[in-house]
Amino acid sequence: MSGKLKLGALEDDTPVKVTLDLPASVHRDLVAYAQMLATLTGGKPGEPAKLATRMLERFMATDRVFVRGRKGRAA
């Protein structure tokens, strides 16, 4: 079959386990953030590791220099 699809190859999005040593103060802040988020959204507090993942995603997605740099590499 020949032709070109609109989508390219899908990236592997299999989770990768990473171990981090966080300062106790950062962990306490993650727990407090999770509790505050749960209070504001009416849910239950999430685990700090999942919260940190979402924070990192958001941080990188909104870092303009990083985003521009990635676009430049993709071209």
PQR file with spaces between the fields and no chain letter, atoms N, CA, C, O and H, PARSE charges and radii, in Angstrom:
ATOM       1  N    MET     1       0.848   -1.174    0.000 -0.4000 1.5000
ATOM       2  CA   MET     1       0.000    0.000    0.000 -0.0000 2.0000
ATOM       3  C    MET     1       0.891    1.233    0.000  0.5500 1.7000
ATOM       4  O    MET     1       1.824    1.327    0.797 -0.5500 1.4000
ATOM       5  N    SER     2       0.613    2.163   -0.875 -0.4000 1.5000
ATOM       6  CA   SER     2       1.409    3.383   -0.912 -0.0000 2.0000
ATOM       7  C    SER     2       0.524    4.571   -0.595  0.5500 1.7000
ATOM       8  O    SER     2      -0.700    4.453   -0.557 -0.5500 1.4000
ATOM       9  H    SER     2      -0.145    2.087   -1.523  0.4000 1.0000
ATOM      10  N    GLY     3       1.134    5.692   -0.371 -0.4000 1.5000
ATOM      11  CA   GLY     3       0.398    6.889   -0.020 -0.0000 2.0000
ATOM      12  C    GLY     3       0.934    7.473    1.267  0.5500 1.7000
ATOM      13  O    GLY     3       1.804    6.894    1.918 -0.5500 1.4000
ATOM      14  H    GLY     3       2.129    5.788   -0.402  0.4000 1.0000
ATOM      15  N    LYS     4       0.411    8.610    1.620 -0.4000 1.5000
ATOM      16  CA   LYS     4       0.891    9.269    2.823 -0.0000 2.0000
ATOM      17  C    LYS     4      -0.298    9.576    3.726  0.5500 1.7000
ATOM      18  O    LYS     4      -1.264   10.210    3.301 -0.5500 1.4000
ATOM      19  H    LYS     4      -0.295    9.081    1.091  0.4000 1.0000
ATOM      20  N    LEU     5      -0.222    9.133    4.938 -0.4000 1.5000
ATOM      21  CA   LEU     5      -1.247    9.424    5.932 -0.0000 2.0000
ATOM      22  C    LEU     5      -0.956   10.768    6.583  0.5500 1.7000
ATOM      23  O    LEU     5       0.179   11.244    6.556 -0.5500 1.4000
ATOM      24  H    LEU     5       0.562    8.618    5.283  0.4000 1.0000
ATOM      25  N    LYS     6      -1.964   11.369    7.158 -0.4000 1.5000
ATOM      26  CA   LYS     6      -1.777   12.643    7.862 -0.0000 2.0000
ATOM      27  C    LYS     6      -0.952   12.478    9.123  0.5500 1.7000
ATOM      28  O    LYS     6      -0.214   13.382    9.515 -0.5500 1.4000
ATOM      29  H    LYS     6      -2.886   10.982    7.180  0.4000 1.0000
ATOM      30  N    LEU     7      -1.079   11.316    9.760 -0.4000 1.5000
ATOM      31  CA   LEU     7      -0.311   11.060   10.989 -0.0000 2.0000
ATOM      32  C    LEU     7       0.970   10.327   10.665  0.5500 1.7000
ATOM      33  O    LEU     7       1.010    9.475    9.777 -0.5500 1.4000
ATOM      34  H    LEU     7      -1.678   10.581    9.441  0.4000 1.0000
ATOM      35  N    GLY     8       2.012   10.665   11.393 -0.4000 1.5000
ATOM      36  CA   GLY     8       3.254    9.932   11.269 -0.0000 2.0000
ATOM      37  C    GLY     8       3.273    8.792   12.269  0.5500 1.7000
ATOM      38  O    GLY     8       2.248    8.449   12.859 -0.5500 1.4000
ATOM      39  H    GLY     8       1.980   11.356   12.114  0.4000 1.0000
ATOM      40  N    ALA     9       4.432    8.216   12.450 -0.4000 1.5000
ATOM      41  CA   ALA     9       4.583    7.109   13.395 -0.0000 2.0000
ATOM      42  C    ALA     9       4.217    7.586   14.801  0.5500 1.7000
ATOM      43  O    ALA     9       4.523    8.714   15.188 -0.5500 1.4000
ATOM      44  H    ALA     9       5.264    8.495   11.971  0.4000 1.0000
ATOM      45  N    LEU    10       3.564    6.715   15.550 -0.4000 1.5000
ATOM      46  CA   LEU    10       3.195    7.041   16.923 -0.0000 2.0000
ATOM      47  C    LEU    10       4.397    6.849   17.829  0.5500 1.7000
ATOM      48  O    LEU    10       5.128    5.864   17.722 -0.5500 1.4000
ATOM      49  H    LEU    10       3.316    5.799   15.236  0.4000 1.0000
ATOM      50  N    GLU    11       4.585    7.807   18.721 -0.4000 1.5000
ATOM      51  CA   GLU    11       5.678    7.696   19.680 -0.0000 2.0000
ATOM      52  C    GLU    11       5.316    6.679   20.749  0.5500 1.7000
ATOM      53  O    GLU    11       4.147    6.511   21.095 -0.5500 1.4000
ATOM      54  H    GLU    11       3.991    8.607   18.809  0.4000 1.0000
ATOM      55  N    ASP    12       6.323    6.012   21.260 -0.4000 1.5000
ATOM      56  CA   ASP    12       6.116    5.054   22.341 -0.0000 2.0000
ATOM      57  C    ASP    12       5.767    5.841   23.602  0.5500 1.7000
ATOM      58  O    ASP    12       6.579    6.633   24.081 -0.5500 1.4000
ATOM      59  H    ASP    12       7.273    6.149   20.979  0.4000 1.0000
ATOM      60  N    ASP    13       4.570    5.630   24.141 -0.4000 1.5000
ATOM      61  CA   ASP    13       4.178    6.348   25.353 -0.0000 2.0000
ATOM      62  C    ASP    13       4.042    5.404   26.545  0.5500 1.7000
ATOM      63  O    ASP    13       3.289    5.656   27.486 -0.5500 1.4000
ATOM      64  H    ASP    13       3.911    4.987   23.752  0.4000 1.0000
ATOM      65  N    THR    14       4.800    4.308   26.470 -0.4000 1.5000
ATOM      66  CA   THR    14       4.836    3.372   27.587 -0.0000 2.0000
ATOM      67  C    THR    14       5.458    4.073   28.795  0.5500 1.7000
ATOM      68  O    THR    14       6.516    4.688   28.664 -0.5500 1.4000
ATOM      69  H    THR    14       5.411    4.104   25.706  0.4000 1.0000
ATOM      70  N    PRO    15       4.832    3.996   29.954 -0.5600 1.5000
ATOM      71  CA   PRO    15       5.411    4.649   31.136  0.2800 2.0000
ATOM      72  C    PRO    15       6.817    4.132   31.442  0.5500 1.7000
ATOM      73  O    PRO    15       7.114    2.948   31.278 -0.5500 1.4000
ATOM      74  N    VAL    16       7.652    5.033   31.879 -0.4000 1.5000
ATOM      75  CA   VAL    16       9.026    4.714   32.265 -0.0000 2.0000
ATOM      76  C    VAL    16       9.161    5.018   33.742  0.5500 1.7000
ATOM      77  O    VAL    16       8.832    6.118   34.186 -0.5500 1.4000
ATOM      78  H    VAL    16       7.410    5.994   32.012  0.4000 1.0000
ATOM      79  N    LYS    17       9.639    4.055   34.500 -0.4000 1.5000
ATOM      80  CA   LYS    17       9.784    4.262   35.944 -0.0000 2.0000
ATOM      81  C    LYS    17      11.078    5.032   36.209  0.5500 1.7000
ATOM      82  O    LYS    17      12.157    4.657   35.751 -0.5500 1.4000
ATOM      83  H    LYS    17       9.906    3.161   34.139  0.4000 1.0000
ATOM      84  N    VAL    18      10.932    6.112   36.959 -0.4000 1.5000
ATOM      85  CA   VAL    18      12.062    6.949   37.334 -0.0000 2.0000
ATOM      86  C    VAL    18      12.031    7.101   38.848  0.5500 1.7000
ATOM      87  O    VAL    18      10.973    7.338   39.431 -0.5500 1.4000
ATOM      88  H    VAL    18      10.056    6.417   37.332  0.4000 1.0000
ATOM      89  N    THR    19      13.162    6.967   39.469 -0.4000 1.5000
ATOM      90  CA   THR    19      13.252    7.126   40.918 -0.0000 2.0000
ATOM      91  C    THR    19      13.950    8.448   41.219  0.5500 1.7000
ATOM      92  O    THR    19      15.044    8.709   40.720 -0.5500 1.4000
ATOM      93  H    THR    19      14.022    6.775   38.995  0.4000 1.0000
ATOM      94  N    LEU    20      13.316    9.270   42.030 -0.4000 1.5000
ATOM      95  CA   LEU    20      13.875   10.567   42.415 -0.0000 2.0000
ATOM      96  C    LEU    20      13.981   10.658   43.925  0.5500 1.7000
ATOM      97  O    LEU    20      13.147   10.128   44.658 -0.5500 1.4000
ATOM      98  H    LEU    20      12.427    9.058   42.435  0.4000 1.0000
ATOM      99  N    ASP    21      14.999   11.325   44.363 -0.4000 1.5000
ATOM     100  CA   ASP    21      15.114   11.664   45.777 -0.0000 2.0000
ATOM     101  C    ASP    21      14.693   13.117   45.913  0.5500 1.7000
ATOM     102  O    ASP    21      15.371   14.016   45.416 -0.5500 1.4000
ATOM     103  H    ASP    21      15.677   11.755   43.767  0.4000 1.0000
ATOM     104  N    LEU    22      13.587   13.342   46.579 -0.4000 1.5000
ATOM     105  CA   LEU    22      13.088   14.694   46.785 -0.0000 2.0000
ATOM     106  C    LEU    22      13.408   15.166   48.191  0.5500 1.7000
ATOM     107  O    LEU    22      13.396   14.372   49.132 -0.5500 1.4000
ATOM     108  H    LEU    22      13.036   12.611   46.983  0.4000 1.0000
ATOM     109  N    PRO    23      13.693   16.445   48.341 -0.5600 1.5000
ATOM     110  CA   PRO    23      13.822   16.971   49.690  0.2800 2.0000
ATOM     111  C    PRO    23      12.478   16.802   50.408  0.5500 1.7000
ATOM     112  O    PRO    23      11.420   16.870   49.782 -0.5500 1.4000
ATOM     113  N    ALA    24      12.529   16.586   51.707 -0.4000 1.5000
ATOM     114  CA   ALA    24      11.308   16.388   52.487 -0.0000 2.0000
ATOM     115  C    ALA    24      10.348   17.564   52.310  0.5500 1.7000
ATOM     116  O    ALA    24       9.133   17.369   52.272 -0.5500 1.4000
ATOM     117  H    ALA    24      13.389   16.531   52.215  0.4000 1.0000
ATOM     118  N    SER    25      10.875   18.763   52.203 -0.4000 1.5000
ATOM     119  CA   SER    25      10.018   19.948   52.058 -0.0000 2.0000
ATOM     120  C    SER    25       9.256   19.914   50.730  0.5500 1.7000
ATOM     121  O    SER    25       8.099   20.331   50.675 -0.5500 1.4000
ATOM     122  H    SER    25      11.862   18.921   52.233  0.4000 1.0000
ATOM     123  N    VAL    26       9.881   19.428   49.675 -0.4000 1.5000
ATOM     124  CA   VAL    26       9.204   19.327   48.375 -0.0000 2.0000
ATOM     125  C    VAL    26       8.097   18.275   48.456  0.5500 1.7000
ATOM     126  O    VAL    26       7.002   18.483   47.934 -0.5500 1.4000
ATOM     127  H    VAL    26      10.821   19.089   49.719  0.4000 1.0000
ATOM     128  N    HIS    27       8.380   17.158   49.104 -0.4000 1.5000
ATOM     129  CA   HIS    27       7.359   16.118   49.255 -0.0000 2.0000
ATOM     130  C    HIS    27       6.175   16.643   50.067  0.5500 1.7000
ATOM     131  O    HIS    27       5.020   16.404   49.715 -0.5500 1.4000
ATOM     132  H    HIS    27       9.270   16.989   49.528  0.4000 1.0000
ATOM     133  N    ARG    28       6.465   17.356   51.148 -0.4000 1.5000
ATOM     134  CA   ARG    28       5.381   17.928   51.967 -0.0000 2.0000
ATOM     135  C    ARG    28       4.539   18.889   51.129  0.5500 1.7000
ATOM     136  O    ARG    28       3.313   18.901   51.234 -0.5500 1.4000
ATOM     137  H    ARG    28       7.404   17.551   51.434  0.4000 1.0000
ATOM     138  N    ASP    29       5.203   19.691   50.299 -0.4000 1.5000
ATOM     139  CA   ASP    29       4.480   20.631   49.447 -0.0000 2.0000
ATOM     140  C    ASP    29       3.630   19.901   48.406  0.5500 1.7000
ATOM     141  O    ASP    29       2.517   20.335   48.109 -0.5500 1.4000
ATOM     142  H    ASP    29       6.199   19.681   50.214  0.4000 1.0000
ATOM     143  N    LEU    30       4.134   18.802   47.849 -0.4000 1.5000
ATOM     144  CA   LEU    30       3.344   18.017   46.901 -0.0000 2.0000
ATOM     145  C    LEU    30       2.101   17.439   47.569  0.5500 1.7000
ATOM     146  O    LEU    30       1.014   17.458   46.992 -0.5500 1.4000
ATOM     147  H    LEU    30       5.038   18.448   48.090  0.4000 1.0000
ATOM     148  N    VAL    31       2.262   16.933   48.771 -0.4000 1.5000
ATOM     149  CA   VAL    31       1.127   16.393   49.517 -0.0000 2.0000
ATOM     150  C    VAL    31       0.114   17.501   49.812  0.5500 1.7000
ATOM     151  O    VAL    31      -1.091   17.305   49.653 -0.5500 1.4000
ATOM     152  H    VAL    31       3.145   16.918   49.240  0.4000 1.0000
ATOM     153  N    ALA    32       0.605   18.658   50.239 -0.4000 1.5000
ATOM     154  CA   ALA    32      -0.288   19.783   50.536 -0.0000 2.0000
ATOM     155  C    ALA    32      -0.996   20.254   49.264  0.5500 1.7000
ATOM     156  O    ALA    32      -2.180   20.587   49.301 -0.5500 1.4000
ATOM     157  H    ALA    32       1.584   18.818   50.369  0.4000 1.0000
ATOM     158  N    TYR    33      -0.281   20.282   48.145 -0.4000 1.5000
ATOM     159  CA   TYR    33      -0.877   20.691   46.876 -0.0000 2.0000
ATOM     160  C    TYR    33      -1.977   19.712   46.474  0.5500 1.7000
ATOM     161  O    TYR    33      -3.055   20.120   46.042 -0.5500 1.4000
ATOM     162  H    TYR    33       0.681   20.011   48.114  0.4000 1.0000
ATOM     163  N    ALA    34      -1.694   18.419   46.622 -0.4000 1.5000
ATOM     164  CA   ALA    34      -2.683   17.391   46.286 -0.0000 2.0000
ATOM     165  C    ALA    34      -3.938   17.548   47.151  0.5500 1.7000
ATOM     166  O    ALA    34      -5.057   17.398   46.660 -0.5500 1.4000
ATOM     167  H    ALA    34      -0.819   18.088   46.973  0.4000 1.0000
ATOM     168  N    GLN    35      -3.748   17.850   48.432 -0.4000 1.5000
ATOM     169  CA   GLN    35      -4.894   18.049   49.326 -0.0000 2.0000
ATOM     170  C    GLN    35      -5.696   19.284   48.927  0.5500 1.7000
ATOM     171  O    GLN    35      -6.926   19.255   48.930 -0.5500 1.4000
ATOM     172  H    GLN    35      -2.839   17.972   48.831  0.4000 1.0000
ATOM     173  N    MET    36      -5.001   20.369   48.584 -0.4000 1.5000
ATOM     174  CA   MET    36      -5.675   21.594   48.182 -0.0000 2.0000
ATOM     175  C    MET    36      -6.431   21.376   46.864  0.5500 1.7000
ATOM     176  O    MET    36      -7.562   21.835   46.710 -0.5500 1.4000
ATOM     177  H    MET    36      -4.002   20.393   48.582  0.4000 1.0000
ATOM     178  N    LEU    37      -5.814   20.691   45.942 -0.4000 1.5000
ATOM     179  CA   LEU    37      -6.457   20.396   44.666 -0.0000 2.0000
ATOM     180  C    LEU    37      -7.711   19.552   44.872  0.5500 1.7000
ATOM     181  O    LEU    37      -8.741   19.793   44.242 -0.5500 1.4000
ATOM     182  H    LEU    37      -4.894   20.318   46.068  0.4000 1.0000
ATOM     183  N    ALA    38      -7.617   18.570   45.748 -0.4000 1.5000
ATOM     184  CA   ALA    38      -8.779   17.725   46.044 -0.0000 2.0000
ATOM     185  C    ALA    38      -9.903   18.537   46.668  0.5500 1.7000
ATOM     186  O    ALA    38     -11.074   18.324   46.352 -0.5500 1.4000
ATOM     187  H    ALA    38      -6.780   18.374   46.259  0.4000 1.0000
ATOM     188  N    THR    39      -9.563   19.449   47.535 -0.4000 1.5000
ATOM     189  CA   THR    39     -10.568   20.303   48.172 -0.0000 2.0000
ATOM     190  C    THR    39     -11.259   21.186   47.135  0.5500 1.7000
ATOM     191  O    THR    39     -12.479   21.346   47.164 -0.5500 1.4000
ATOM     192  H    THR    39      -8.612   19.622   47.792  0.4000 1.0000
ATOM     193  N    LEU    40     -10.481   21.753   46.225 -0.4000 1.5000
ATOM     194  CA   LEU    40     -11.039   22.655   45.219 -0.0000 2.0000
ATOM     195  C    LEU    40     -11.855   21.930   44.160  0.5500 1.7000
ATOM     196  O    LEU    40     -12.800   22.494   43.610 -0.5500 1.4000
ATOM     197  H    LEU    40      -9.489   21.622   46.201  0.4000 1.0000
ATOM     198  N    THR    41     -11.494   20.679   43.870 -0.4000 1.5000
ATOM     199  CA   THR    41     -12.188   19.941   42.814 -0.0000 2.0000
ATOM     200  C    THR    41     -13.219   18.957   43.352  0.5500 1.7000
ATOM     201  O    THR    41     -13.969   18.357   42.583 -0.5500 1.4000
ATOM     202  H    THR    41     -10.726   20.221   44.317  0.4000 1.0000
ATOM     203  N    GLY    42     -13.256   18.792   44.668 -0.4000 1.5000
ATOM     204  CA   GLY    42     -14.213   17.870   45.267 -0.0000 2.0000
ATOM     205  C    GLY    42     -13.819   16.416   45.140  0.5500 1.7000
ATOM     206  O    GLY    42     -14.651   15.530   45.333 -0.5500 1.4000
ATOM     207  H    GLY    42     -12.647   19.279   45.292  0.4000 1.0000
ATOM     208  N    GLY    43     -12.576   16.158   44.821 -0.4000 1.5000
ATOM     209  CA   GLY    43     -12.102   14.781   44.689 -0.0000 2.0000
ATOM     210  C    GLY    43     -11.315   14.348   45.898  0.5500 1.7000
ATOM     211  O    GLY    43     -11.354   14.989   46.948 -0.5500 1.4000
ATOM     212  H    GLY    43     -11.900   16.878   44.664  0.4000 1.0000
ATOM     213  N    LYS    44     -10.601   13.256   45.742 -0.4000 1.5000
ATOM     214  CA   LYS    44      -9.728   12.809   46.825 -0.0000 2.0000
ATOM     215  C    LYS    44      -8.289   13.114   46.430  0.5500 1.7000
ATOM     216  O    LYS    44      -7.963   13.144   45.243 -0.5500 1.4000
ATOM     217  H    LYS    44     -10.569   12.735   44.889  0.4000 1.0000
ATOM     218  N    PRO    45      -7.430   13.341   47.419 -0.5600 1.5000
ATOM     219  CA   PRO    45      -6.041   13.685   47.101  0.2800 2.0000
ATOM     220  C    PRO    45      -5.355   12.589   46.288  0.5500 1.7000
ATOM     221  O    PRO    45      -5.446   11.404   46.611 -0.5500 1.4000
ATOM     222  N    GLY    46      -4.674   13.007   45.236 -0.4000 1.5000
ATOM     223  CA   GLY    46      -3.900   12.067   44.432 -0.0000 2.0000
ATOM     224  C    GLY    46      -2.559   11.810   45.063  0.5500 1.7000
ATOM     225  O    GLY    46      -2.156   12.491   46.006 -0.5500 1.4000
ATOM     226  H    GLY    46      -4.600   13.969   44.973  0.4000 1.0000
ATOM     227  N    GLU    47      -1.869   10.816   44.531 -0.4000 1.5000
ATOM     228  CA   GLU    47      -0.545   10.541   45.078 -0.0000 2.0000
ATOM     229  C    GLU    47       0.462   11.539   44.520  0.5500 1.7000
ATOM     230  O    GLU    47       0.360   11.935   43.359 -0.5500 1.4000
ATOM     231  H    GLU    47      -2.196   10.263   43.765  0.4000 1.0000
ATOM     232  N    PRO    48       1.430   11.950   45.330 -0.5600 1.5000
ATOM     233  CA   PRO    48       2.381   12.974   44.916  0.2800 2.0000
ATOM     234  C    PRO    48       3.128   12.644   43.616  0.5500 1.7000
ATOM     235  O    PRO    48       3.413   13.552   42.835 -0.5500 1.4000
ATOM     236  N    ALA    49       3.450   11.379   43.366 -0.4000 1.5000
ATOM     237  CA   ALA    49       4.191   11.021   42.152 -0.0000 2.0000
ATOM     238  C    ALA    49       3.383   11.350   40.900  0.5500 1.7000
ATOM     239  O    ALA    49       3.941   11.855   39.926 -0.5500 1.4000
ATOM     240  H    ALA    49       3.220   10.641   44.000  0.4000 1.0000
ATOM     241  N    LYS    50       2.095   11.074   40.910 -0.4000 1.5000
ATOM     242  CA   LYS    50       1.257   11.389   39.745 -0.0000 2.0000
ATOM     243  C    LYS    50       1.087   12.889   39.596  0.5500 1.7000
ATOM     244  O    LYS    50       1.057   13.407   38.480 -0.5500 1.4000
ATOM     245  H    LYS    50       1.642   10.663   41.701  0.4000 1.0000
ATOM     246  N    LEU    51       0.978   13.575   40.696 -0.4000 1.5000
ATOM     247  CA   LEU    51       0.868   15.021   40.664 -0.0000 2.0000
ATOM     248  C    LEU    51       2.144   15.632   40.087  0.5500 1.7000
ATOM     249  O    LEU    51       2.079   16.548   39.266 -0.5500 1.4000
ATOM     250  H    LEU    51       1.003   13.155   41.603  0.4000 1.0000
ATOM     251  N    ALA    52       3.296   15.129   40.512 -0.4000 1.5000
ATOM     252  CA   ALA    52       4.576   15.638   40.013 -0.0000 2.0000
ATOM     253  C    ALA    52       4.693   15.419   38.511  0.5500 1.7000
ATOM     254  O    ALA    52       5.230   16.272   37.804 -0.5500 1.4000
ATOM     255  H    ALA    52       3.348   14.385   41.179  0.4000 1.0000
ATOM     256  N    THR    53       4.200   14.295   38.016 -0.4000 1.5000
ATOM     257  CA   THR    53       4.241   14.018   36.585 -0.0000 2.0000
ATOM     258  C    THR    53       3.450   15.069   35.819  0.5500 1.7000
ATOM     259  O    THR    53       3.931   15.612   34.825 -0.5500 1.4000
ATOM     260  H    THR    53       3.763   13.603   38.591  0.4000 1.0000
ATOM     261  N    ARG    54       2.240   15.353   36.279 -0.4000 1.5000
ATOM     262  CA   ARG    54       1.417   16.363   35.613 -0.0000 2.0000
ATOM     263  C    ARG    54       2.054   17.746   35.693  0.5500 1.7000
ATOM     264  O    ARG    54       1.964   18.529   34.748 -0.5500 1.4000
ATOM     265  H    ARG    54       1.849   14.911   37.087  0.4000 1.0000
ATOM     266  N    MET    55       2.698   18.048   36.819 -0.4000 1.5000
ATOM     267  CA   MET    55       3.357   19.343   36.968 -0.0000 2.0000
ATOM     268  C    MET    55       4.520   19.474   35.981  0.5500 1.7000
ATOM     269  O    MET    55       4.701   20.520   35.359 -0.5500 1.4000
ATOM     270  H    MET    55       2.771   17.412   37.588  0.4000 1.0000
ATOM     271  N    LEU    56       5.303   18.404   35.845 -0.4000 1.5000
ATOM     272  CA   LEU    56       6.415   18.434   34.905 -0.0000 2.0000
ATOM     273  C    LEU    56       5.923   18.592   33.470  0.5500 1.7000
ATOM     274  O    LEU    56       6.500   19.356   32.696 -0.5500 1.4000
ATOM     275  H    LEU    56       5.156   17.554   36.351  0.4000 1.0000
ATOM     276  N    GLU    57       4.858   17.871   33.110 -0.4000 1.5000
ATOM     277  CA   GLU    57       4.282   18.005   31.773 -0.0000 2.0000
ATOM     278  C    GLU    57       3.860   19.446   31.512  0.5500 1.7000
ATOM     279  O    GLU    57       4.166   20.015   30.464 -0.5500 1.4000
ATOM     280  H    GLU    57       4.389   17.250   33.739  0.4000 1.0000
ATOM     281  N    ARG    58       3.161   20.021   32.469 -0.4000 1.5000
ATOM     282  CA   ARG    58       2.670   21.395   32.331 -0.0000 2.0000
ATOM     283  C    ARG    58       3.830   22.382   32.247  0.5500 1.7000
ATOM     284  O    ARG    58       3.812   23.305   31.432 -0.5500 1.4000
ATOM     285  H    ARG    58       2.912   19.559   33.320  0.4000 1.0000
ATOM     286  N    PHE    59       4.823   22.186   33.083 -0.4000 1.5000
ATOM     287  CA   PHE    59       5.990   23.074   33.099 -0.0000 2.0000
ATOM     288  C    PHE    59       6.677   23.071   31.738  0.5500 1.7000
ATOM     289  O    PHE    59       6.966   24.132   31.184 -0.5500 1.4000
ATOM     290  H    PHE    59       4.838   21.437   33.745  0.4000 1.0000
ATOM     291  N    MET    60       6.939   21.887   31.203 -0.4000 1.5000
ATOM     292  CA   MET    60       7.636   21.803   29.919 -0.0000 2.0000
ATOM     293  C    MET    60       6.774   22.319   28.769  0.5500 1.7000
ATOM     294  O    MET    60       7.292   22.928   27.833 -0.5500 1.4000
ATOM     295  H    MET    60       6.704   21.025   31.653  0.4000 1.0000
ATOM     296  N    ALA    61       5.470   22.080   28.831 -0.4000 1.5000
ATOM     297  CA   ALA    61       4.575   22.534   27.769 -0.0000 2.0000
ATOM     298  C    ALA    61       4.445   24.057   27.734  0.5500 1.7000
ATOM     299  O    ALA    61       4.124   24.625   26.690 -0.5500 1.4000
ATOM     300  H    ALA    61       5.050   21.585   29.592  0.4000 1.0000
ATOM     301  N    THR    62       4.690   24.715   28.856 -0.4000 1.5000
ATOM     302  CA   THR    62       4.532   26.169   28.912 -0.0000 2.0000
ATOM     303  C    THR    62       5.868   26.911   28.929  0.5500 1.7000
ATOM     304  O    THR    62       5.884   28.138   29.020 -0.5500 1.4000
ATOM     305  H    THR    62       4.951   24.254   29.704  0.4000 1.0000
ATOM     306  N    ASP    63       6.964   26.205   28.846 -0.4000 1.5000
ATOM     307  CA   ASP    63       8.283   26.839   28.775 -0.0000 2.0000
ATOM     308  C    ASP    63       8.545   27.207   27.309  0.5500 1.7000
ATOM     309  O    ASP    63       8.883   26.341   26.502 -0.5500 1.4000
ATOM     310  H    ASP    63       6.951   25.208   28.772  0.4000 1.0000
ATOM     311  N    ARG    64       8.391   28.473   26.972 -0.4000 1.5000
ATOM     312  CA   ARG    64       8.462   28.896   25.568 -0.0000 2.0000
ATOM     313  C    ARG    64       9.795   28.572   24.907  0.5500 1.7000
ATOM     314  O    ARG    64       9.820   28.144   23.753 -0.5500 1.4000
ATOM     315  H    ARG    64       8.116   29.176   27.628  0.4000 1.0000
ATOM     316  N    VAL    65      10.880   28.763   25.600 -0.4000 1.5000
ATOM     317  CA   VAL    65      12.191   28.480   25.013 -0.0000 2.0000
ATOM     318  C    VAL    65      12.326   26.985   24.719  0.5500 1.7000
ATOM     319  O    VAL    65      12.837   26.604   23.666 -0.5500 1.4000
ATOM     320  H    VAL    65      10.861   29.110   26.538  0.4000 1.0000
ATOM     321  N    PHE    66      11.877   26.150   25.632 -0.4000 1.5000
ATOM     322  CA   PHE    66      11.940   24.708   25.423 -0.0000 2.0000
ATOM     323  C    PHE    66      11.068   24.293   24.236  0.5500 1.7000
ATOM     324  O    PHE    66      11.498   23.513   23.387 -0.5500 1.4000
ATOM     325  H    PHE    66      11.462   26.459   26.488  0.4000 1.0000
ATOM     326  N    VAL    67       9.841   24.821   24.181 -0.4000 1.5000
ATOM     327  CA   VAL    67       8.921   24.465   23.097 -0.0000 2.0000
ATOM     328  C    VAL    67       9.495   24.896   21.756  0.5500 1.7000
ATOM     329  O    VAL    67       9.467   24.131   20.792 -0.5500 1.4000
ATOM     330  H    VAL    67       9.492   25.455   24.871  0.4000 1.0000
ATOM     331  N    ARG    68      10.018   26.124   21.688 -0.4000 1.5000
ATOM     332  CA   ARG    68      10.632   26.593   20.436 -0.0000 2.0000
ATOM     333  C    ARG    68      11.814   25.729   20.041  0.5500 1.7000
ATOM     334  O    ARG    68      11.998   25.415   18.866 -0.5500 1.4000
ATOM     335  H    ARG    68      10.041   26.746   22.471  0.4000 1.0000
ATOM     336  N    GLY    69      12.611   25.347   21.021 -0.4000 1.5000
ATOM     337  CA   GLY    69      13.774   24.499   20.753 -0.0000 2.0000
ATOM     338  C    GLY    69      13.382   23.143   20.206  0.5500 1.7000
ATOM     339  O    GLY    69      14.033   22.620   19.301 -0.5500 1.4000
ATOM     340  H    GLY    69      12.461   25.603   21.977  0.4000 1.0000
ATOM     341  N    ARG    70      12.322   22.572   20.750 -0.4000 1.5000
ATOM     342  CA   ARG    70      11.858   21.277   20.255 -0.0000 2.0000
ATOM     343  C    ARG    70      11.310   21.383   18.854  0.5500 1.7000
ATOM     344  O    ARG    70      11.532   20.499   18.027 -0.5500 1.4000
ATOM     345  H    ARG    70      11.793   22.997   21.485  0.4000 1.0000
ATOM     346  N    LYS    71      10.590   22.465   18.577 -0.4000 1.5000
ATOM     347  CA   LYS    71      10.058   22.669   17.215 -0.0000 2.0000
ATOM     348  C    LYS    71      11.204   22.810   16.228  0.5500 1.7000
ATOM     349  O    LYS    71      11.133   22.307   15.106 -0.5500 1.4000
ATOM     350  H    LYS    71      10.409   23.184   19.248  0.4000 1.0000
ATOM     351  N    GLY    72      12.255   23.492   16.647 -0.4000 1.5000
ATOM     352  CA   GLY    72      13.420   23.675   15.779 -0.0000 2.0000
ATOM     353  C    GLY    72      14.111   22.367   15.459  0.5500 1.7000
ATOM     354  O    GLY    72      14.598   22.178   14.345 -0.5500 1.4000
ATOM     355  H    GLY    72      12.313   23.901   17.559  0.4000 1.0000
ATOM     356  N    ARG    73      14.161   21.455   16.429 -0.4000 1.5000
ATOM     357  CA   ARG    73      14.785   20.144   16.202 -0.0000 2.0000
ATOM     358  C    ARG    73      13.938   19.250   15.325  0.5500 1.7000
ATOM     359  O    ARG    73      14.465   18.421   14.584 -0.5500 1.4000
ATOM     360  H    ARG    73      13.766   21.608   17.334  0.4000 1.0000
ATOM     361  N    ALA    74      12.603   19.415   15.406 -0.4000 1.5000
ATOM     362  CA   ALA    74      11.700   18.564   14.639 -0.0000 2.0000
ATOM     363  C    ALA    74      11.709   18.921   13.149  0.5500 1.7000
ATOM     364  O    ALA    74      11.369   18.094   12.303 -0.5500 1.4000
ATOM     365  H    ALA    74      12.174   20.088   16.008  0.4000 1.0000
ATOM     366  N    ALA    75      12.096   20.144   12.842 -0.4000 1.5000
ATOM     367  CA   ALA    75      12.062   20.600   11.438 -0.0000 2.0000
ATOM     368  C    ALA    75      13.171   20.025   10.606  0.5500 1.7000
ATOM     369  O    ALA    75      13.266   20.319    9.414 -0.5500 1.4000
ATOM     370  H    ALA    75      12.373   20.816   13.529  0.4000 1.0000
